[in-house]
Amino acid sequence: MNALRMMADRKDFLLVADSKLVSHPNITALLDAKVAFIAPAPAARFPTTSTPP
């Protein structure tokens, strides 16, 4: 992640990813590297019959 941040040459780097990025090891690595990120929650985390609040 740090190499990617350096390639972008930005201190305010934001990683935008798809839901496949969302896993415990990946999120832990992003947090450890202090990388800001945004990704949708995986569909498997929410029942298809629920409605958002």
Buried (B, 14 or more C-beta within 10 A) or exposed (E): BEEEBEEEEEEEBEBEEEEEBBEEEBEEEBEEEEBEBEBEEEEEEEEEEEEEE
